[in-house]
Amino acid sequence: MTGVALKYDTIYFRNYTLPIPQWAGLNFAGLTFSFVVLDQLLRGFVRLEEIQRRSEDLARAENERAEAREREARRTRIENQYRLALIRYQLEPNPTHRQQLEDILALLDEYGDML
């Protein structure tokens, strides 16, 4: 429609003639330009939202992987403490080593499901 309004001064039909003033063509061109700019802005906002959503998803996944690594490291440290306490107690069953072993076992008993 904008192209027609800019190109022709008059449109001829069989029984009717439609004059198109120059200002109408310019108004249509301005309106078309405004819609194109608005469309591009909205598309840009949608792209920004997609990029932000993707980056949030990646950050969330990275946080989950970091938490899983931390849990695994914590679990390994506690298992190592248990093994060391057990070996110490087996080699020298004194009250200090027994207390260390009991402390580790209590920790495993209380937090074993969370580790």
Backbone hydrogen bonds, N-H to C=O, Kabsch-Sander energy under -0.5 kcal/mol:
donor,donor_aa,acceptor,acceptor_aa,energy
5,A,1,M,-2.6
6,L,2,T,-2.1
7,K,3,G,-2.0
8,Y,4,V,-2.3
11,I,18,L,-2.9
13,F,11,I,-0.5
13,F,16,Y,-3.4
18,L,11,I,-3.4
20,I,9,D,-4.0
24,A,21,P,-0.8
25,G,21,P,-1.2
26,L,22,Q,-1.9
27,N,23,W,-2.4
28,F,24,A,-2.6
29,A,25,G,-2.4
30,G,26,L,-2.7
31,L,27,N,-2.7
32,T,28,F,-2.8
33,F,29,A,-2.7
34,S,30,G,-2.3
35,F,31,L,-2.3
36,V,32,T,-2.4
37,V,33,F,-2.6
38,L,34,S,-2.6
39,D,35,F,-2.7
40,Q,36,V,-2.5
41,L,37,V,-2.5
42,L,38,L,-2.6
43,R,39,D,-2.6
44,G,40,Q,-2.2
45,F,41,L,-2.4
46,V,42,L,-2.4
47,R,43,R,-2.5
48,L,44,G,-2.6
49,E,45,F,-2.4
50,E,46,V,-2.3
51,I,47,R,-2.7
52,Q,48,L,-2.7
53,R,49,E,-2.7
54,R,50,E,-2.7
55,S,51,I,-2.6
56,E,52,Q,-2.4
57,D,53,R,-2.5
58,L,54,R,-2.7
59,A,55,S,-2.6
60,R,56,E,-2.6
61,A,57,D,-2.6
62,E,58,L,-2.7
63,N,59,A,-2.6
64,E,60,R,-2.3
65,R,61,A,-2.4
66,A,62,E,-2.6
67,E,63,N,-2.7
68,A,64,E,-2.3
69,R,65,R,-2.4
70,E,66,A,-2.5
71,R,67,E,-2.7
72,E,68,A,-2.4
73,A,69,R,-2.6
74,R,70,E,-2.8
75,R,71,R,-2.8
76,T,72,E,-2.4
77,R,73,A,-2.5
78,I,74,R,-2.4
79,E,75,R,-2.4
80,N,76,T,-2.5
81,Q,77,R,-2.5
82,Y,78,I,-2.4
83,R,79,E,-2.6
84,L,80,N,-2.7
85,A,81,Q,-2.5
86,L,82,Y,-2.6
87,I,83,R,-2.7
88,R,84,L,-2.8
89,Y,85,A,-2.3
90,Q,86,L,-2.4
91,L,87,I,-2.6
92,E,88,R,-2.7
94,N,92,E,-2.4
98,R,94,N,-2.3
99,Q,95,P,-2.3
100,Q,96,T,-2.2
101,L,97,H,-2.3
102,E,98,R,-2.5
103,D,99,Q,-2.5
104,I,100,Q,-2.3
105,L,101,L,-2.4
106,A,102,E,-2.5
107,L,103,D,-2.3
108,L,104,I,-2.6
109,D,105,L,-2.5
110,E,106,A,-2.6
111,Y,107,L,-2.9
112,G,108,L,-1.3
114,M,111,Y,-0.7
115,L,111,Y,-1.4
